Structure formats: C-alpha cells, structure tokens
C-alpha cells in the first residue's frame, strides 16, 4: 500500500513534566516517533513508564510541556482547549478499557454523540446505524448499554470511535474488562476494521498476546522509547 | 449541538433522577408560588382599598380646617357660610354641589342594645354628593334640616347591631346620647372599607347635630365635601374653592388655614401604602426563591461531581467548553423553569384560597394574579436557574479531560 509512507503521527522530543508538590516527575522525557497511516502499533511498558501520558498526548487530551506533535499534517502541540476538542472530534477515535458509554442513552444515541459535537445533523442517524452495522450490532441499536454484554458494549464504543472517520484510533486496554473470548473478538474486529478502512490503530496494552497481533511494538520505560520493534 | 438536542438531553438526565429533580424543583415552586401569591394579595388589597375610596362618591374634594404643612396661630374654622359661598355659580363654576358635615362619635341605643358609632350631621345634598342610597324610608329633607328634626338614618351595620335586621325599621325610635330620634330610613350598604367606615354610621340633619349632639357654636362645621362638575374639572374646582376660602378667611398668600384633598390624593396615598406592603411581602417571598436557587446550585454541583467521567468522555469525543456549559445550564434552567410554571399554579391556588377565606370572613379581598406577576415569576425563576447553574456549569466545562476520564 502507498499509505505506508505517509506519516500520520510525528512527534519530536515530546516531554511531559508533572509537578507533584516540590517534586518534578518526568512522565515523558523526550519521545520522538513517527507512525504512518494504516499502521497497527502497540504501546507497551510497565506502569509508570509513561504510556498513558503518551496516549493522552497522542490523543490530544493533553498538551506536552515541550516538544512538537504533528497529527495528520496539523501542528497540535500549541492549540487551545477548544481547538484540541475539535481535533479530537475529527481526527481521533477513543476506545476505553471501561467502554465509557452513556448509560441513559441507546447504542444509537451513543454513536451519534461525536457527530452532534461535529455539528452533523442531517445524516446522523444513518451514519450511526451504518457504524453499528459495521461492528455487527445492527439488531441492537435501540438497546441501552445495561442491556448489552461487555463485548457488545465495546463494539458500540468502537462504532462511536469510528463514526467521524478519524485519522487515528486510540485503544486503551480495549480487552482489559472482557473475558478472553470476547476479548479476542474485539481484537479481531479492530484488526479487520484497520484492514478495511486503513485507519491507523494504536493500542496501549500490557498484554503481550495483544501486542503480538500488531505490526509494531513500541516499548516505553521511564518516559523514553526503550525498543521500537517492527 | 443545537438547543433542541440540549433540551432533550437535559430532560433525559433530569428524568433519570426523578426524586432529586422533583425535590429541587419544589424549592423553586415554593419560592415562585409565594411571590405570586403575595403580589396577588397585594394587588387585591390595593383594588379593595382604592375601590372603597372611590365608593365614597365621585369627583370629590375634601375641605378641612387647618393645614398640616404650616404652623398657624389663629385658624378660622369652616362654617356653613363658607360652604354656601362655594355654591356661587360665578366664583366657582366648576363646583357641582357642596355637602357640609358635622361629625362626632356617639352611642346609639335601642332597648337593651347599644353600639358606639359615628354620627354625621348633613344637609340634603349629602345624599347625591356622597352617593348614598336608602334601602327603605327616605333621605333627610330640607324641612327636617330647617326644623332641627329629631330624625335619623341608620347605616346597615348600626341597624344590624341594634335590631339584628335592616328592614322594617322606619318608625322605630333609637336613642342617640340618650335623646330619642325617629328612624326615617336605612342606608344601602357601601361595602367594607379599610379607611373610612361607611356602613357603621348614623346620619342626622346637620342643624340637629349642631344643636343637640356635637354642640358646636357659630355654625362651625368639620368637613365639606365638594363635588366638581366632572373629573377633569376637579383641580379647577379645587383652585376656585381655595380662592373663595382665602378671601373669606383673609389669609395671606401661602398661609392657607384649610386643606383641600382630592379623592385622587387618598387613592394615591392608599396605593403607596399597599405598594410598600406588596413589595415587602414579595421581598420576603423572594428570599424563598433565592433559597430555591441555592438548592439548584447545590444539586447541580453534586451532579457535576457525579458525572465527571461523563464530562471527560464528552470532551474526549470533541465537546467544547461551550457544549458542556450549555448542557448543564440547560438542566438548571429547565429545573427552575418547571419550578416556575408549577409555582405559578401554586400561587394562583393560594391566592384563590386567600380570596375565599377573606370572603367568608366578610372582607371583600379579591387577589389578582396579574400577567405581569406571571411574566416576572417565569423570567425571574429562569434567571435564578441560569445564575445558580452558572458556577456548576463553568466548573464542569473547565474540567481537564484527562483528569475527568481518570475520575472514579
């Protein structure tokens, strides 16, 4: 594929320093990575290695203390809160360990939510329905999260993450709250969606079997890239 | 996100916490209800009082001796001649009629019944000027005034107190200050009044009163009612009779020894008093609305804390500060708007009940729920919701997405 050569994520000396009282904690101590379009990447590392911080920065949930970050051709390290919200809305899809669905709303309404913030109104329902169909939940659209199994809830979350056609899909321990069977199904779904649509997939995990299914593993330790295996 | 969706989402959220939402709404309901009821009762009181002042007669001026604005040494009392001078067609063309009055407090008895009341000594013109009607018998005649006749008209309250009825009393005899008077008629009720007792009176010829009851010398009278030819001519008439009295009493300019009040003056005074009362009551009720607003703020803060993760998620999905603000402000405004609407109903009900209680206790107080009060309550309660929702909504909007998502 030609996509291989187009970088979707470029970071240069990305640093994040937290101040806890008098102590400065270097959660990220200078990370420079490039991820190309269509890649499937696992970010691994022990707790405290900075993988959550890296995910927050790559997902535009937070700003780096210093360094540059270019996402899909846009310099995002110095945008303000609302501009970052716009970037998250258009370019990033999130899948969380604990699903994070709105319990009061139906699956369909949950998937519609990112489009609401994007100001899409006309084709919203059709697009949400199509996204749910693509994750195999065409017959569960009007169920509330409490009426769905864990695997089904995570499918709704994936449909929600993809509905705005983001440049990258960030998955934070996507199988962490699931049994092994539905965990495998979710992984299969993520990988097949990557093949079909070419969406860049970044999985943060500490599970080696999950990481083994990806094309590239970035190991973090003490806020630095320890290993980058392709 | 447009407003319609925001409202639907807010309704869903409020609906998911029914008990909490309804208790919060209750605070506003009580506040708005109290404001509405108080304003309605205040309005009703004002209408009753101004109505009863209007009931005294129409296009009236009240002329009294003395002047509260000045310290005068020799005040000349008003006399019958003063009153008669005001009837001069050339000096006072705006005056329709004049009714001089001598009044006092007396005890009226009949058999073993006795009542303390006001006696008005009047001339024949009193009937038309004060707009009195008799339910039976007839008003005092010119002959009775000239002859100092011992005749009396009973006010309905006096008739009830003495005879327990207001009919078939013509020809009865009552004693005023021990002297016998023949009843020649009973006055029609003018309704209750806060200031001027209009039913608790007895009316006798002015000459009789001067000679035998109040014992005034020199034709002294207490009060002159002057009726102008029209409402527009009221101030003109006031100026004309002032001029007549100044000439007759030889007062210096600016040292009038008399006071002329118009009915309008009384109405204005009454309105001022009832307005102060209404504002006072409304203010107290407003405090409960304020407390309701604080209740909204409290519950919204709880709601923001509870939904920290939800807020984090929404931000992760691309919600801007404004979107979160609108979401929470819509919820708080809807809470108070519902409270306002129900509160208007409650206030209406309270006013209605107050009106009923007043009616059954004989005070014709009819509370009026005005459109302005409804509008005021709706706008004010929504504003309360917006204002007290602002802080929680702002707090929600300014949550850091990373922190919010991590919140347990």
Interface residues (C-beta under 8 A of the other chain):
Chain A: X56 X59 X61 X62 X81 X82 X85 X86 X88 X89 X90 X94 X96 X100 X102 X104 X105 X113 X114 X116 X117 X118 X119 X121 X160 X164
Chain B: X1 X2 X5 X12 X13 X16 X309 X310 X313 X314 X315 X316 X317 X318 X319 X320 X321 X322 X323 X400 X401 X402 X405
